Amino acid sequence: MAASVEQRCIEWATAGQICRAAADHAIGMGLKINVAVVDPGGNLMAFQRVNGAFLHSISIAQDKAYCAVGFGFPTSQWKGIFEEAPQLKDGLMLRPRLVILGGGVPILEDGLIIGGVGVSGASEEEDEACARAGIEAVGLDAG
């Protein structure tokens, strides 16, 4: 039995390309956003801030990416989860860095989570659309 396992991880240049593509998508929609890409451990791999994007959205974007990769599903799904199991909300909302707003999306390659993207600065739907656009621009799958 092996004492370790291999884990795939987003490559640094690809993380940067995702940030750029998400930001380009936002600019095309007239939005000012912050974009963060993290590895499977939630460590920041790349970040992009569109000029004029909200400063508080910097850490929110990072936390959205962290939550998406940590739980393995888009942060927009939290609303449905809390509707089905409202008791979870009381305990989970006390957790540092938990963001239940849409805009965090896992990055998949061959069905494996290799990272996460978080976007903040626009509506939840627009944030998620930008995250997905960034992922799709590099030929990867959005969770």
N, CA and C of each residue as an Amber inpcrd file, in Angstrom:
protein
   429
   0.8410000  -1.1830000   0.0000000   0.0000000   0.0000000   0.0000000
   0.8800000   1.2380000   0.0000000   0.6000000   2.1620000  -0.9030000
   1.3890000   3.3910000  -1.0230000   1.1090000   4.3270000   0.1520000
   2.1110000   5.0840000   0.5240000   1.9700000   6.0530000   1.6080000
   1.6230000   7.4480000   1.0860000   1.4720000   7.5620000  -0.2280000
   1.1360000   8.8640000  -0.8100000   0.2440000   8.6570000  -2.0350000
  -0.3530000   9.7490000  -2.4680000  -1.1800000   9.7180000  -3.6660000
  -0.7750000  10.8660000  -4.5730000  -0.9740000  10.6910000  -5.8500000
  -0.7220000  11.7720000  -6.7940000  -1.9550000  12.6490000  -6.8720000
  -1.7420000  13.9440000  -6.9940000  -2.8510000  14.8680000  -7.1450000
  -2.5250000  15.8350000  -8.2670000  -3.4600000  15.9730000  -9.1930000
  -3.2560000  16.9100000 -10.2790000  -3.5580000  18.3170000  -9.7980000
  -2.8660000  19.2630000 -10.4030000  -2.9580000  20.6540000  -9.9580000
  -2.9460000  21.5790000 -11.1700000  -3.7140000  22.6450000 -11.0890000
  -3.7110000  23.6520000 -12.1490000  -2.2840000  24.1780000 -12.3360000
  -1.8650000  24.3150000 -13.5530000  -0.5350000  24.8190000 -13.8740000
  -0.5700000  26.3520000 -13.7840000   0.4980000  26.9730000 -13.3390000
   0.4950000  28.4100000 -13.0410000   0.1330000  29.2720000 -14.2410000
   0.6570000  28.9430000 -15.4140000   0.3650000  29.7560000 -16.5980000
  -1.1040000  29.6170000 -17.0050000  -1.6490000  28.4220000 -16.8750000
  -3.0690000  28.2090000 -17.1800000  -3.9380000  28.9950000 -16.2060000
  -3.5350000  29.0340000 -14.9420000  -4.2730000  29.8230000 -13.9440000
  -4.3190000  31.2930000 -14.3580000  -3.2000000  31.7970000 -14.8430000
  -3.1500000  33.1790000 -15.3120000  -4.0210000  33.4080000 -16.5260000
  -4.0580000  32.4330000 -17.4320000  -4.9010000  32.5420000 -18.6260000
  -6.3790000  32.5620000 -18.2540000  -6.7520000  31.7830000 -17.2500000
  -8.1410000  31.7680000 -16.7910000  -8.5150000  33.1360000 -16.2350000
  -7.6310000  33.7090000 -15.4320000  -7.8930000  35.0460000 -14.8790000
  -8.1010000  36.0610000 -15.9970000  -7.2120000  36.0360000 -16.9560000
  -7.2800000  37.0040000 -18.0610000  -8.5570000  36.8310000 -18.8730000
  -8.9090000  35.5780000 -19.1650000 -10.1100000  35.3200000 -19.9650000
 -11.3770000  35.7200000 -19.2050000 -11.4090000  35.4650000 -17.9100000
 -12.5710000  35.8730000 -17.1040000 -12.6830000  37.3930000 -17.0660000
 -11.5460000  38.0660000 -16.9030000 -11.5420000  39.5330000 -16.8810000
 -11.9500000  40.0990000 -18.2340000 -11.4550000  39.5150000 -19.3130000
 -11.8410000  39.9610000 -20.6580000 -13.3380000  39.8030000 -20.8720000
 -13.8830000  38.6950000 -20.4010000 -15.3240000  38.4540000 -20.5160000
 -16.0950000  39.5350000 -19.7550000 -15.6250000  39.8500000 -18.5590000
 -16.2760000  40.8830000 -17.7500000 -16.2170000  42.2440000 -18.4380000
 -15.0650000  42.5990000 -18.9490000 -14.9040000  43.8890000 -19.6190000
 -15.8460000  43.9810000 -20.8150000 -16.0020000  42.8780000 -21.5220000
 -16.9270000  42.8390000 -22.6530000 -18.3760000  43.0740000 -22.2400000
 -18.6790000  42.7790000 -20.9830000 -20.0300000  42.9890000 -20.4460000
 -20.1320000  44.3120000 -19.6910000 -19.0280000  45.0860000 -19.6760000
 -19.0240000  46.3570000 -18.9620000 -18.8990000  46.2120000 -17.4550000
 -18.3020000  45.1030000 -16.9880000 -18.1830000  44.8170000 -15.5590000
 -16.7570000  45.0260000 -15.0700000 -16.6190000  45.3250000 -13.7970000
 -15.3180000  45.4580000 -13.1400000 -15.2610000  44.4140000 -12.0320000
 -14.3830000  43.4320000 -12.2090000 -14.3470000  42.2890000 -11.2930000
 -12.9380000  42.0070000 -10.7910000 -12.8800000  41.1590000  -9.7830000
 -11.6520000  40.5480000  -9.2970000 -11.7620000  39.0560000  -9.5780000
 -10.6750000  38.4290000 -10.0010000 -10.6640000  37.0020000 -10.3280000
  -9.5080000  36.3320000  -9.5930000  -9.8090000  35.2290000  -8.9160000
  -8.7780000  34.4530000  -8.2370000  -8.8430000  33.0060000  -8.7120000
  -7.6840000  32.3930000  -8.8930000  -7.5970000  30.9670000  -9.2130000
  -6.7360000  30.3210000  -8.1380000  -7.2430000  29.2150000  -7.5800000
  -6.5140000  28.4850000  -6.5400000  -6.2430000  27.0610000  -6.9990000
  -5.2620000  26.4390000  -6.3510000  -4.9520000  25.0360000  -6.6110000
  -5.8720000  24.1560000  -5.7550000  -5.7590000  22.8210000  -5.8390000
  -6.6540000  21.9520000  -5.0760000  -6.5610000  22.1290000  -3.5510000
  -5.4680000  22.6880000  -3.0650000  -5.3210000  22.9540000  -1.6350000
  -5.8270000  24.3310000  -1.2300000  -6.3880000  25.0770000  -2.1840000
  -6.9100000  26.4050000  -1.8900000  -5.8610000  27.4950000  -1.8990000
  -4.6680000  27.1790000  -2.3760000  -3.5790000  28.1530000  -2.4300000
  -3.7020000  29.0110000  -3.6900000  -3.5340000  30.3030000  -3.5370000
  -3.6630000  31.2230000  -4.6550000  -2.6020000  30.9430000  -5.7150000
  -3.0560000  30.7700000  -6.9560000  -2.1550000  30.5190000  -8.0810000
  -2.0800000  31.7260000  -9.0120000  -3.1910000  32.4580000  -9.1250000
  -3.2190000  33.6260000 -10.0030000  -4.3380000  34.5530000  -9.5440000
  -4.1390000  35.8470000  -9.8290000  -5.1470000  36.8350000  -9.4530000
  -5.1310000  37.9650000 -10.4700000  -6.3110000  38.4910000 -10.7760000
  -6.4300000  39.6290000 -11.6810000  -7.5100000  40.5590000 -11.1650000
  -7.2030000  41.8410000 -11.1240000  -8.1840000  42.8550000 -10.7380000
  -8.3660000  43.8140000 -11.8990000  -9.6020000  43.9340000 -12.3560000
  -9.9240000  44.9180000 -13.3890000  -9.9030000  46.2850000 -12.7200000
  -9.3230000  47.2720000 -13.3740000  -9.2790000  48.6230000 -12.8140000
 -10.6680000  49.0590000 -12.3770000 -10.7500000  49.5650000 -11.1560000
 -12.0140000  50.0570000 -10.6370000 -12.8670000  49.0190000  -9.9320000
 -12.4480000  47.7550000  -9.9310000 -13.2160000  46.7220000  -9.2220000
 -13.1750000  47.0100000  -7.7240000 -14.2390000  46.6310000  -7.0280000
 -14.3320000  46.8730000  -5.5920000 -13.1560000  46.2400000  -4.8460000
 -12.5680000  46.9810000  -3.9320000 -11.4380000  46.4710000  -3.1630000
 -11.8410000  45.3210000  -2.2470000 -13.0130000  45.4050000  -1.6350000
 -13.4520000  44.3230000  -0.7460000 -13.7010000  43.0300000  -1.5180000
 -13.9150000  43.1420000  -2.8050000 -14.1540000  41.9560000  -3.6200000
 -12.8850000  41.1500000  -3.8740000 -11.7410000  41.7030000  -3.5670000
 -10.4850000  40.9570000  -3.7340000 -10.5160000  39.6940000  -2.8830000
 -10.7430000  39.8640000  -1.5820000 -10.7490000  38.6950000  -0.6890000
 -11.9860000  37.8320000  -0.9100000 -13.0900000  38.4300000  -1.3240000
 -14.2910000  37.6320000  -1.5930000 -14.0350000  36.6950000  -2.7760000
 -13.3780000  37.1940000  -3.8310000 -13.0490000  36.3420000  -4.9820000
 -12.1570000  35.1870000  -4.5460000 -11.1630000  35.4650000  -3.7270000
 -10.2710000  34.4070000  -3.2580000 -11.0300000  33.3710000  -2.4320000
 -11.9370000  33.8480000  -1.5820000 -12.6980000  32.9160000  -0.7500000
 -13.7170000  32.1150000  -1.5610000 -14.2740000  32.6970000  -2.6040000
 -15.1730000  31.9380000  -3.4830000 -14.4110000  30.7990000  -4.1540000
 -13.2130000  31.0800000  -4.6420000 -12.3960000  30.0330000  -5.2730000
 -12.0520000  28.9490000  -4.2590000 -11.6870000  29.3640000  -3.0460000
 -11.3370000  28.4460000  -1.9570000 -12.5130000  27.5180000  -1.6340000
 -13.7180000  28.0760000  -1.5530000 -14.9060000  27.2720000  -1.2510000
 -15.2540000  26.3280000  -2.3950000 -15.1330000  26.8050000  -3.6200000
 -15.4670000  25.9680000  -4.7730000 -14.5600000  24.7470000  -4.8500000
 -13.2690000  24.9520000  -4.6290000 -12.3520000  23.8160000  -4.7010000
 -12.4680000  22.9460000  -3.4480000 -12.7180000  23.5580000  -2.3160000
 -12.7930000  22.8030000  -1.0680000 -14.0160000  21.9060000  -0.9650000
 -15.1420000  22.3720000  -1.5000000 -16.3610000  21.5740000  -1.4540000
 -16.6210000  20.8280000  -2.7550000 -16.0010000  21.2560000  -3.8400000
 -16.1370000  20.5450000  -5.1100000 -17.3890000  20.8560000  -5.9020000
 -18.0400000  21.9780000  -5.5920000 -19.2080000  22.3890000  -6.3690000
 -19.2660000  23.9110000  -6.3960000 -20.0000000  24.4780000  -7.3570000
 -20.1020000  25.9340000  -7.4430000 -20.7310000  26.5260000  -6.1760000
 -20.2460000  27.6790000  -5.7860000 -20.7610000  28.3230000  -4.5830000
 -22.2270000  28.7130000  -4.7220000 -22.7150000  28.8320000  -5.9370000
 -24.1300000  29.1630000  -6.1570000 -25.0600000  28.0480000  -5.6750000
 -24.5390000  26.8500000  -5.4690000 -25.3710000  25.7290000  -5.0300000
 -25.7110000  25.7690000  -3.5410000 -25.0320000  26.6330000  -2.7840000
 -25.2940000  26.6880000  -1.3410000 -26.7380000  27.0450000  -1.0240000
 -27.3440000  27.9110000  -1.8010000 -28.7400000  28.3060000  -1.5250000
 -29.6480000  27.0870000  -1.5140000 -29.5240000  26.2320000  -2.5060000
 -30.3370000  25.0150000  -2.5710000 -30.0310000  24.0540000  -1.4500000
 -28.7650000  23.9490000  -1.0900000 -28.3770000  23.0640000   0.0050000
 -29.0040000  23.5350000   1.3120000 -28.9630000  24.8340000   1.5590000
 -29.5390000  25.3690000   2.7960000 -31.0630000  25.2580000   2.8110000
 -31.7030000  25.3010000   1.6520000 -33.1500000  25.1050000   1.5950000
 -33.5130000  23.6770000   1.9810000 -32.7000000  22.7140000   1.5300000
 -32.9540000  21.3110000   1.8300000 -32.5400000  20.9360000   3.2460000
 -31.5220000  21.5810000   3.7790000 -31.0090000  21.2710000   5.1230000
 -30.6620000  22.5790000   5.8410000 -31.6890000  23.3180000   6.2880000
 -31.4480000  24.6320000   6.8940000 -30.5740000  24.5960000   8.1480000
 -30.5220000  23.4690000   8.8230000 -29.7000000  23.3650000  10.0270000
 -28.2080000  23.5230000   9.7200000 -27.8120000  23.2300000   8.5000000
 -26.4090000  23.3880000   8.1140000 -25.9730000  24.8450000   8.1310000
 -26.8860000  25.7320000   7.7870000 -26.5440000  27.1440000   7.6610000
 -26.0300000  27.7110000   8.9840000 -26.6760000  27.3490000  10.0850000
 -26.2740000  27.8950000  11.3900000 -24.8220000  27.5750000  11.7190000
 -24.4050000  26.3590000  11.4930000 -23.0370000  25.9760000  11.8140000
 -22.0250000  26.4050000  10.7770000 -22.3640000  26.2220000   9.5060000
 -21.4060000  26.5260000   8.4500000 -21.1340000  28.0130000   8.3050000
 -22.1280000  28.8410000   8.5800000 -21.9260000  30.2840000   8.4170000
 -20.9140000  30.8430000   9.4100000 -20.5740000  30.0790000  10.4260000
 -19.5650000  30.5050000  11.3950000 -18.1460000  30.1810000  10.9200000
 -18.0280000  29.4280000   9.8480000 -16.7250000  29.0170000   9.3390000
 -16.0290000  30.1790000   8.6310000 -14.7770000  30.4200000   8.9710000
 -14.0360000  31.4630000   8.2510000 -13.9150000  31.1000000   6.7660000
 -13.9790000  32.0980000   5.9370000 -13.7820000  31.9920000   4.4910000
 -14.9130000  31.3190000   3.7390000 -15.9920000  30.9110000   4.4240000
 -17.1130000  30.3240000   3.7110000 -17.8960000  31.4340000   3.0200000
 -18.0360000  31.3070000   1.7130000 -18.8070000  32.2710000   0.9250000
 -19.8950000  31.4860000   0.2160000 -21.1420000  31.8920000   0.4330000
 -22.2640000  31.1750000  -0.1710000 -22.8360000  31.9250000  -1.3640000
 -22.1710000  32.9790000  -1.7740000 -22.5950000  33.7530000  -2.9460000
 -22.0890000  33.0910000  -4.2140000 -22.8590000  33.1600000  -5.2770000
 -22.4250000  32.6060000  -6.5510000 -21.1960000  33.3240000  -7.0830000
 -20.3940000  32.5940000  -7.8370000 -19.1860000  33.1630000  -8.4380000
 -17.9530000  32.3130000  -8.2220000 -18.0790000  31.2530000  -7.4370000
 -16.9790000  30.3090000  -7.2340000 -17.2850000  29.0220000  -7.9840000
 -16.3200000  28.5430000  -8.7800000 -16.5510000  27.3670000  -9.6230000
 -15.3080000  26.4770000  -9.6030000 -15.4780000  25.1610000  -9.3820000
 -14.3320000  24.2480000  -9.4810000 -13.8530000  24.1320000 -10.9260000
 -12.5730000  23.8640000 -11.0900000 -11.9710000  23.6280000 -12.4070000
 -11.7080000  22.1350000 -12.5190000 -12.2420000  21.5230000 -13.5840000
 -12.0850000  20.0800000 -13.7770000 -11.2710000  19.7790000 -15.0310000
 -10.4490000  18.7430000 -14.9010000  -9.7360000  18.1980000 -16.0540000
  -9.8790000  16.6870000 -15.9860000 -10.4450000  16.1000000 -17.0190000
 -10.6990000  14.6560000 -17.0450000 -11.5040000  14.2070000 -15.8270000
 -12.4350000  15.0440000 -15.3940000 -13.2940000  14.7030000 -14.2660000
 -12.6870000  14.9150000 -12.8940000 -11.4430000  15.3820000 -12.8400000
 -10.7580000  15.6130000 -11.5620000 -10.6710000  17.1040000 -11.2680000
 -10.8550000  17.4620000 -10.0090000 -10.7380000  18.8630000  -9.6200000
  -9.2620000  19.2310000  -9.5460000  -8.8730000  20.2230000 -10.3490000
  -7.4760000  20.6550000 -10.3650000  -7.3130000  22.0790000  -9.8270000
  -8.4380000  22.7030000  -9.4520000  -8.3760000  24.0620000  -8.9310000
  -9.7650000  24.6460000  -8.8230000  -9.8090000  25.9360000  -8.5230000
 -11.0750000  26.6380000  -8.4280000 -10.9070000  28.0800000  -8.8490000
 -11.9940000  28.6690000  -9.3450000 -12.0060000  30.0750000  -9.7440000
 -13.0320000  30.7990000  -8.8950000 -12.6850000  31.9900000  -8.4590000
 -13.6250000  32.8460000  -7.7620000 -13.6570000  34.2070000  -8.4150000
 -14.8490000  34.7130000  -8.6650000 -15.0270000  36.0350000  -9.2650000
 -15.9390000  36.8330000  -8.3550000 -15.5970000  38.0960000  -8.1320000
 -16.4310000  38.9710000  -7.3240000 -16.3710000  40.3900000  -7.8610000
 -17.5090000  41.0630000  -7.7910000 -17.5690000  42.4540000  -8.2160000
 -18.8280000  42.8020000  -8.9800000 -19.5360000  41.7890000  -9.4820000
 -20.7730000  42.0110000 -10.2300000 -21.8900000  41.2410000  -9.5200000
 -22.9870000  40.9510000 -10.2110000 -24.0320000  40.1280000  -9.6090000
 -23.5200000  38.6940000  -9.4980000 -24.1740000  37.8910000  -8.6960000
 -23.7520000  36.4940000  -8.5400000 -23.7710000  35.7710000  -9.8840000
 -24.7960000  36.0010000 -10.6650000 -24.9160000  35.3370000 -11.9670000
 -23.8100000  35.7880000 -12.9160000 -23.5290000  37.0830000 -12.9190000
 -22.4630000  37.6040000 -13.7840000 -21.0980000  37.1160000 -13.3220000
 -20.8870000  37.0720000 -12.0120000 -19.6200000  36.5500000 -11.4830000
 -19.4130000  35.1080000 -11.9480000 -20.4470000  34.2910000 -11.8210000
 -20.3170000  32.8900000 -12.2260000 -20.1030000  32.7590000 -13.7290000
 -20.7890000  33.5800000 -14.5050000 -20.6090000  33.5400000 -15.9620000
 -19.1670000  33.8750000 -16.3360000 -18.5790000  34.8400000 -15.6570000
 -17.1760000  35.2070000 -15.9290000 -16.2360000  34.0760000 -15.5380000
 -16.4880000  33.4410000 -14.3870000 -15.6570000  32.3110000 -13.9490000
 -15.7210000  31.1810000 -14.9740000 -16.9220000  30.8560000 -15.4040000
 -17.0880000  29.7790000 -16.3810000 -16.4370000  30.1310000 -17.7230000
 -16.5400000  31.3750000 -18.1270000 -15.9140000  31.8220000 -19.3780000
 -14.4040000  31.6590000 -19.3000000 -13.8170000  31.9880000 -18.1570000
 -12.3710000  31.8360000 -17.9870000 -11.9340000  30.3940000 -18.0910000
 -12.6840000  29.5150000 -17.4440000 -12.3700000  28.0780000 -17.4730000
 -12.5060000  27.5240000 -18.8860000 -13.6110000  27.8490000 -19.5260000
 -13.8650000  27.3250000 -20.8810000 -12.8680000  27.8670000 -21.8900000
 -12.3470000  29.0710000 -21.6800000 -11.4020000  29.6680000 -22.6210000
 -10.1050000  28.8730000 -22.7350000  -9.7680000  28.1120000 -21.7000000
  -8.5310000  27.3090000 -21.7290000  -8.8100000  25.8420000 -22.0070000
 -10.0670000  25.5340000 -22.3440000 -10.3980000  24.1620000 -22.7260000
 -10.6160000  23.2230000 -21.5650000 -10.8520000  23.7550000 -20.3680000
 -11.1340000  22.9060000 -19.2080000 -12.6220000  22.9320000 -18.9200000
 -13.0370000  22.0930000 -17.9760000 -14.4470000  21.9950000 -17.6230000
 -14.7330000  22.7000000 -16.3120000 -15.8930000  23.3280000 -16.2510000
 -16.3510000  23.9790000 -15.0330000 -17.2280000  22.9980000 -14.2570000
 -17.0030000  22.9150000 -12.9710000 -17.7810000  22.0050000 -12.1250000
 -19.1880000  22.4860000 -11.9000000
